[in-house]
Amino acid sequence: MISELEAYYVSKEEPVRSTLLALRSFILGFDEEMSESWTHRMPMFRYKKKLFCYLWTDKKTYEPYLGIYKGIEIEHPELHLGNRNKMKVMYFDASKDIPKDTIDEIFTMAMKLY
């Protein structure tokens, strides 16, 4: 039987599934202190055991996105607050390559807050 975490990824249609799995791999490989858990019914990533980011899909557009926990403290043109109070998100077009350099910039800024 697969875990709820694995089921989340498997339940997504292509190309969203591949985008989420590629983001997952990138996040986990970014730093040795990054870990993944199933928290609040979504894939969460912790840095130094503290909540760092999560992966999800928009309910209306089904676009995959990356939520940054301390995003409110980060100024970056690719991060959007929307109607959130603390977290900012970065949306991805599942038909395009993941902008790894941009995520790298954002993560580098975010890690300084931990």
BANUFI-456474 format. One record per atom (N, C-alpha, C): atom name; chain; x, y, z. Coordinates in pm, 1 decimal, padded with zeros to 6 digits. Layout:
# BANUFI-456474
['CA','A',[X,Y,Z]]
...
***
This chain:
# BANUFI-456474
['N','A',[00083.5,-00117.9,00000.0]]
['CA','A',[00000.0,00000.0,00000.0]]
['C','A',[00088.5,00125.0,00000.0]]
['N','A',[00048.6,00225.3,-00080.4]]
['CA','A',[00130.6,00346.9,-00087.1]]
['C','A',[00084.6,00447.7,00018.7]]
['N','A',[00177.2,00531.7,00058.3]]
['CA','A',[00147.6,00631.5,00161.1]]
['C','A',[00061.4,00743.6,00102.6]]
['N','A',[00002.1,00824.2,00190.3]]
['CA','A',[-00076.4,00939.1,00144.7]]
['C','A',[00011.0,01035.8,00065.8]]
['N','A',[00133.9,01049.3,00107.1]]
['CA','A',[00227.9,01136.9,00038.3]]
['C','A',[00249.6,01089.8,-00105.6]]
['N','A',[00278.9,00962.6,-00121.9]]
['CA','A',[00298.7,00907.4,-00256.0]]
['C','A',[00171.0,00914.1,-00337.9]]
['N','A',[00056.9,00889.2,-00273.5]]
['CA','A',[-00072.3,00893.0,-00341.7]]
['C','A',[-00102.5,01032.1,-00396.6]]
['N','A',[-00058.5,01135.5,-00325.0]]
['CA','A',[-00080.2,01272.5,-00372.4]]
['C','A',[-00018.6,01290.5,-00510.5]]
['N','A',[00107.2,01250.9,-00525.3]]
['CA','A',[00175.6,01268.6,-00652.7]]
['C','A',[00113.8,01180.7,-00761.7]]
['N','A',[00084.2,01056.1,-00728.3]]
['CA','A',[00028.6,00962.3,-00824.9]]
['C','A',[-00108.6,01007.0,-00875.0]]
['N','A',[-00183.6,01076.6,-00790.2]]
['CA','A',[-00320.4,01116.6,-00826.3]]
['C','A',[-00326.0,01228.4,-00929.7]]
['N','A',[-00215.3,01295.3,-00954.0]]
['CA','A',[-00214.7,01408.2,-01047.1]]
['C','A',[-00200.0,01361.4,-01191.2]]
['N','A',[-00265.0,01433.0,-01281.0]]
['CA','A',[-00255.3,01405.9,-01424.5]]
['C','A',[-00124.2,01463.7,-01478.5]]
['N','A',[-00077.0,01405.5,-01587.3]]
['CA','A',[00038.8,01461.9,-01656.1]]
['C','A',[-00005.4,01586.3,-01731.3]]
['N','A',[00075.5,01686.1,-01747.7]]
['CA','A',[00215.2,01699.1,-01708.5]]
['C','A',[00234.9,01753.5,-01565.9]]
['N','A',[00125.2,01778.7,-01493.1]]
['CA','A',[00136.0,01832.0,-01356.8]]
['C','A',[00212.7,01736.0,-01266.8]]
['N','A',[00185.2,01606.3,-01278.5]]
['CA','A',[00254.3,01507.1,-01194.8]]
['C','A',[00405.5,01517.0,-01212.8]]
['N','A',[00449.8,01520.0,-01336.9]]
['CA','A',[00594.4,01527.5,-01363.5]]
['C','A',[00655.1,01655.7,-01309.2]]
['N','A',[00581.6,01766.6,-01320.1]]
['CA','A',[00630.2,01893.9,-01268.1]]
['C','A',[00645.0,01886.6,-01116.6]]
['N','A',[00543.9,01834.3,-01048.4]]
['CA','A',[00549.9,01822.0,-00902.4]]
['C','A',[00663.2,01729.1,-00859.0]]
['N','A',[00679.5,01617.7,-00928.4]]
['CA','A',[00787.4,01524.6,-00893.2]]
['C','A',[00925.4,01585.4,-00918.2]]
['N','A',[00937.7,01664.1,-01025.2]]
['CA','A',[01065.4,01730.9,-01052.6]]
['C','A',[01093.4,01836.0,-00945.1]]
['N','A',[00989.6,01909.4,-00903.7]]
['CA','A',[01006.6,02007.7,-00796.0]]
['C','A',[01044.9,01938.2,-00665.7]]
['N','A',[00980.4,01826.8,-00638.2]]
['CA','A',[01010.4,01748.9,-00516.7]]
['C','A',[01158.0,01709.7,-00515.3]]
['N','A',[01204.0,01657.0,-00626.1]]
['CA','A',[01343.5,01613.7,-00637.8]]
['C','A',[01438.6,01732.1,-00620.2]]
['N','A',[01405.7,01844.0,-00682.1]]
['CA','A',[01489.9,01963.7,-00670.3]]
['C','A',[01496.3,02010.4,-00524.8]]
['N','A',[01381.4,02017.3,-00459.0]]
['CA','A',[01375.5,02064.6,-00320.3]]
['C','A',[01457.1,01974.3,-00228.3]]
['N','A',[01435.6,01843.7,-00240.0]]
['CA','A',[01506.8,01749.9,-00152.3]]
['C','A',[01656.7,01749.2,-00177.9]]
['N','A',[01696.5,01780.7,-00299.6]]
['CA','A',[01838.1,01783.0,-00333.6]]
['C','A',[01905.3,01916.7,-00308.8]]
['N','A',[01826.9,02016.5,-00271.4]]
['CA','A',[01881.4,02150.8,-00254.9]]
['C','A',[01976.4,02161.4,-00136.0]]
['N','A',[01942.6,02094.5,-00027.2]]
['CA','A',[02025.0,02100.9,00093.2]]
['C','A',[02007.7,01970.7,00170.2]]
['N','A',[02113.8,01925.2,00234.5]]
['CA','A',[02106.5,01798.3,00308.4]]
['C','A',[02013.8,01805.9,00428.2]]
['N','A',[01980.3,01925.5,00475.5]]
['CA','A',[01891.1,01939.9,00590.6]]
['C','A',[01744.2,01955.2,00550.3]]
['N','A',[01714.7,01932.9,00421.6]]
['CA','A',[01578.0,01940.1,00372.5]]
['C','A',[01514.3,01802.2,00384.9]]
['N','A',[01391.1,01797.4,00435.2]]
['CA','A',[01319.2,01670.7,00446.8]]
['C','A',[01173.3,01691.7,00406.1]]
['N','A',[01106.3,01582.1,00376.7]]
['CA','A',[00967.1,01587.6,00330.8]]
['C','A',[00876.7,01515.5,00428.9]]
['N','A',[00755.7,01568.0,00444.6]]
['CA','A',[00656.5,01501.6,00528.9]]
['C','A',[00517.3,01529.0,00472.8]]
['N','A',[00421.7,01451.8,00518.8]]
['CA','A',[00281.7,01471.8,00482.2]]
['C','A',[00217.3,01544.3,00600.3]]
['N','A',[00196.6,01674.2,00586.3]]
['CA','A',[00145.0,01757.8,00693.9]]
['C','A',[00031.1,01842.4,00638.5]]
['N','A',[-00075.3,01857.5,00714.6]]
['CA','A',[-00191.5,01936.1,00670.8]]
['C','A',[-00245.8,01885.7,00536.9]]
['N','A',[-00232.9,01755.3,00515.8]]
['CA','A',[-00280.9,01688.5,00394.2]]
['C','A',[-00216.6,01740.2,00266.3]]
['N','A',[-00087.8,01773.0,00276.9]]
['CA','A',[-00011.7,01814.9,00159.2]]
['C','A',[00136.7,01785.3,00179.7]]
['N','A',[00211.6,01777.5,00069.6]]
['CA','A',[00356.0,01755.8,00080.7]]
['C','A',[00424.0,01881.3,00135.1]]
['N','A',[00485.0,01866.5,00250.4]]
['CA','A',[00556.0,01975.7,00315.7]]
['C','A',[00704.7,01944.5,00319.2]]
['N','A',[00781.6,02048.1,00310.7]]
['CA','A',[00925.9,02032.7,00317.2]]
['C','A',[00977.1,02115.7,00433.6]]
['N','A',[01064.9,02054.5,00510.7]]
['CA','A',[01122.2,02120.6,00627.5]]
['C','A',[01270.9,02143.1,00605.0]]
['N','A',[01314.5,02257.0,00654.3]]
['CA','A',[01456.9,02289.0,00652.6]]
['C','A',[01498.1,02305.7,00798.0]]
['N','A',[01597.3,02230.2,00839.1]]
['CA','A',[01640.2,02228.0,00979.4]]
['C','A',[01520.2,02199.3,01070.9]]
['N','A',[01436.0,02108.1,01026.7]]
['CA','A',[01318.8,02059.5,01100.6]]
['C','A',[01208.2,02163.2,01116.8]]
['N','A',[01218.0,02275.0,01045.9]]
['CA','A',[01114.3,02378.6,01052.6]]
['C','A',[01045.7,02388.6,00915.9]]
['N','A',[00914.5,02417.0,00917.1]]
['CA','A',[00840.9,02426.6,00792.0]]
['C','A',[00906.4,02529.0,00700.0]]
['N','A',[00927.4,02488.2,00574.9]]
['CA','A',[00998.5,02571.1,00479.4]]
['C','A',[00913.3,02601.6,00356.3]]
['N','A',[00857.5,02496.3,00295.2]]
['CA','A',[00776.2,02516.5,00175.7]]
['C','A',[00683.5,02397.2,00155.3]]
['N','A',[00595.1,02409.8,00057.7]]
['CA','A',[00503.8,02300.7,00025.2]]
['C','A',[00470.9,02304.9,-00123.2]]
['N','A',[00418.9,02193.8,-00173.0]]
['CA','A',[00375.0,02184.2,-00311.8]]
['C','A',[00224.7,02165.2,-00315.1]]
['N','A',[00159.9,02227.8,-00412.8]]
['CA','A',[00015.3,02214.0,-00425.7]]
['C','A',[-00025.4,02252.2,-00566.4]]
['N','A',[-00153.7,02236.2,-00596.8]]
['CA','A',[-00206.5,02279.7,-00725.7]]
['C','A',[-00323.8,02373.4,-00701.9]]
['N','A',[-00335.6,02472.8,-00787.5]]
['CA','A',[-00443.9,02569.4,-00778.6]]
['C','A',[-00577.7,02498.8,-00803.3]]
['N','A',[-00677.3,02528.0,-00721.7]]
['CA','A',[-00806.3,02460.2,-00730.7]]
['C','A',[-00881.7,02492.4,-00859.0]]
['N','A',[-00861.2,02610.4,-00915.6]]
['CA','A',[-00933.9,02650.3,-01036.6]]
['C','A',[-00858.0,02619.7,-01164.5]]
['N','A',[-00729.0,02651.3,-01165.9]]
['CA','A',[-00650.2,02635.0,-01288.1]]
['C','A',[-00573.4,02503.4,-01293.0]]
['N','A',[-00560.2,02436.3,-01178.6]]
['CA','A',[-00482.8,02312.6,-01163.5]]
['C','A',[-00333.3,02333.7,-01186.8]]
['N','A',[-00288.0,02459.7,-01189.9]]
['CA','A',[-00145.9,02487.6,-01205.1]]
['C','A',[-00071.7,02445.6,-01078.7]]
['N','A',[00042.6,02380.2,-01094.3]]
['CA','A',[00122.6,02347.8,-00975.7]]
['C','A',[00189.0,02473.5,-00922.1]]
['N','A',[00204.8,02476.9,-00790.3]]
['CA','A',[00276.1,02589.0,-00732.1]]
['C','A',[00354.6,02547.3,-00609.8]]
['N','A',[00450.4,02632.1,-00576.4]]
['CA','A',[00538.3,02613.6,-00462.5]]
['C','A',[00506.3,02724.1,-00363.6]]
['N','A',[00469.7,02687.3,-00241.3]]
['CA','A',[00441.6,02785.0,-00137.1]]
['C','A',[00562.1,02797.7,-00045.6]]
['N','A',[00600.8,02921.4,-00015.8]]
['CA','A',[00715.5,02948.0,00070.8]]
['C','A',[00664.2,03000.4,00204.0]]
['N','A',[00695.1,02931.8,00312.1]]
['CA','A',[00642.1,02966.6,00444.0]]
['C','A',[00676.1,03107.2,00489.8]]
['N','A',[00797.7,03148.3,00476.8]]
['CA','A',[00834.7,03283.3,00520.2]]
['C','A',[00837.5,03378.1,00401.2]]
['N','A',[00755.0,03347.7,00302.9]]
['CA','A',[00750.5,03424.7,00179.4]]
['C','A',[00719.6,03570.7,00198.3]]
['N','A',[00641.7,03606.2,00298.9]]
['CA','A',[00606.6,03745.9,00325.3]]
['C','A',[00731.3,03830.3,00350.6]]
['N','A',[00838.6,03765.2,00395.0]]
['CA','A',[00963.3,03834.9,00425.0]]
['C','A',[01059.0,03840.1,00305.9]]
['N','A',[01016.2,03785.7,00192.0]]
['CA','A',[01102.9,03777.8,00074.6]]
['C','A',[01044.0,03861.7,-00038.5]]
['N','A',[01127.0,03946.5,-00096.2]]
['CA','A',[01086.0,04024.6,-00213.2]]
['C','A',[01148.8,03961.8,-00336.7]]
['N','A',[01063.9,03904.9,-00420.3]]
['CA','A',[01109.1,03846.2,-00546.3]]
['C','A',[00993.6,03857.4,-00644.8]]
['N','A',[01020.3,03898.1,-00768.6]]
['CA','A',[00912.1,03919.0,-00864.9]]
['C','A',[00831.1,03793.3,-00899.8]]
['N','A',[00885.6,03675.4,-00877.8]]
['CA','A',[00813.8,03551.9,-00909.8]]
['C','A',[00727.3,03501.2,-00794.5]]
['N','A',[00739.3,03562.6,-00678.3]]
['CA','A',[00658.6,03522.8,-00562.5]]
['C','A',[00536.1,03612.7,-00552.4]]
['N','A',[00420.3,03549.9,-00531.6]]
['CA','A',[00293.3,03622.6,-00527.3]]
['C','A',[00222.8,03595.9,-00394.8]]
['N','A',[00175.0,03702.3,-00332.7]]
['CA','A',[00103.9,03690.6,-00205.9]]
['C','A',[-00041.6,03651.1,-00227.2]]
['N','A',[-00105.9,03706.6,-00326.4]]
['CA','A',[-00246.8,03676.2,-00350.8]]
['C','A',[-00329.7,03713.8,-00228.9]]
['N','A',[-00419.0,03624.2,-00187.6]]
['CA','A',[-00503.4,03650.5,-00069.9]]
['C','A',[-00449.7,03582.9,00056.0]]
['N','A',[-00321.0,03553.0,00055.2]]
['CA','A',[-00259.8,03488.2,00170.7]]
['C','A',[-00205.6,03592.7,00268.2]]
['N','A',[-00186.8,03552.6,00393.1]]
['CA','A',[-00136.8,03644.9,00495.8]]
['C','A',[00014.4,03640.2,00513.5]]
['N','A',[00072.9,03521.0,00502.9]]
['CA','A',[00214.4,03505.5,00534.8]]
['C','A',[00296.2,03439.6,00424.2]]
['N','A',[00233.8,03350.5,00352.0]]
['CA','A',[00307.3,03273.7,00253.2]]
['C','A',[00292.7,03334.3,00114.0]]
['N','A',[00397.5,03324.3,00037.9]]
['CA','A',[00391.6,03363.0,-00102.3]]
['C','A',[00409.5,03236.7,-00185.3]]
['N','A',[00359.3,03240.4,-00307.2]]
['CA','A',[00366.7,03123.5,-00393.4]]
['C','A',[00430.5,03158.3,-00527.1]]
['N','A',[00483.8,03055.3,-00588.4]]
['CA','A',[00539.2,03065.6,-00722.3]]
['C','A',[00467.5,02961.8,-00808.5]]
['N','A',[00401.5,03009.7,-00914.3]]
['CA','A',[00327.6,02920.5,-01004.0]]
['C','A',[00418.0,02869.3,-01114.8]]
['N','A',[00383.7,02750.0,-01165.5]]
['CA','A',[00461.2,02688.2,-01272.9]]
['C','A',[00370.4,02648.1,-01387.8]]
['N','A',[00419.4,02666.4,-01507.8]]
['CA','A',[00351.9,02617.1,-01627.3]]
['C','A',[00404.7,02475.7,-01647.9]]
['N','A',[00317.8,02377.8,-01630.3]]
['CA','A',[00360.7,02236.7,-01635.9]]
['C','A',[00411.7,02196.3,-01774.2]]
['N','A',[00384.0,02276.9,-01876.6]]
['CA','A',[00431.1,02242.5,-02010.9]]
['C','A',[00569.7,02300.8,-02040.5]]
['N','A',[00626.8,02372.1,-01942.8]]
['CA','A',[00758.7,02433.1,-01961.1]]
['C','A',[00859.0,02379.1,-01859.4]]
['N','A',[00986.1,02403.7,-01886.1]]
['CA','A',[01091.2,02362.7,-01793.0]]
['C','A',[01079.7,02440.6,-01662.8]]
['N','A',[01119.5,02377.5,-01555.0]]
['CA','A',[01118.9,02441.4,-01423.9]]
['C','A',[01234.1,02542.3,-01418.0]]
['N','A',[01206.9,02665.7,-01375.8]]
['CA','A',[01313.1,02766.7,-01366.0]]
['C','A',[01398.9,02745.3,-01240.4]]
['N','A',[01489.2,02651.2,-01249.2]]
['CA','A',[01569.2,02612.3,-01132.4]]
['C','A',[01651.8,02727.8,-01076.0]]
['N','A',[01703.7,02814.1,-01162.6]]
['CA','A',[01783.3,02927.6,-01114.2]]
['C','A',[01697.6,03020.8,-01028.8]]
['N','A',[01572.9,03040.7,-01068.5]]
['CA','A',[01482.5,03127.4,-00993.2]]
['C','A',[01450.7,03066.1,-00857.5]]
['N','A',[01422.5,02936.9,-00855.8]]
['CA','A',[01394.6,02868.7,-00728.5]]
['C','A',[01518.5,02874.8,-00639.4]]
['N','A',[01633.3,02857.3,-00698.9]]
['CA','A',[01759.2,02865.1,-00624.7]]
['C','A',[01773.2,03001.8,-00556.9]]
['N','A',[01742.9,03109.4,-00629.2]]
['CA','A',[01749.7,03244.9,-00572.4]]
['C','A',[01654.5,03259.3,-00453.7]]
['N','A',[01531.6,03212.9,-00472.6]]
['CA','A',[01429.3,03224.6,-00368.4]]
['C','A',[01467.2,03142.7,-00246.2]]
['N','A',[01511.6,03018.6,-00267.7]]
['CA','A',[01550.8,02933.8,-00155.0]]
['C','A',[01669.4,02992.0,-00078.9]]
['N','A',[01764.5,03048.4,-00152.0]]
['CA','A',[01881.0,03109.4,-00087.4]]
['C','A',[01836.5,03224.4,00002.9]]
['N','A',[01743.3,03305.7,-00044.4]]
['CA','A',[01690.1,03415.1,00038.1]]
['C','A',[01612.4,03360.0,00158.0]]
['N','A',[01532.0,03256.5,00134.2]]
['CA','A',[01449.6,03199.1,00241.9]]
['C','A',[01534.4,03133.0,00349.1]]
['N','A',[01639.1,03062.8,00310.9]]
['CA','A',[01722.3,02992.0,00409.2]]
['C','A',[01792.5,03086.4,00505.4]]
['N','A',[01814.9,03210.5,00463.5]]
['CA','A',[01877.4,03309.0,00551.6]]
['C','A',[01784.1,03345.9,00667.8]]
['N','A',[01655.2,03313.9,00655.0]]
['CA','A',[01557.3,03345.7,00759.0]]
['C','A',[01548.1,03237.3,00866.3]]
['N','A',[01622.7,03127.3,00847.9]]
['CA','A',[01615.6,03014.7,00943.0]]
['C','A',[01739.1,03007.6,01030.2]]
***
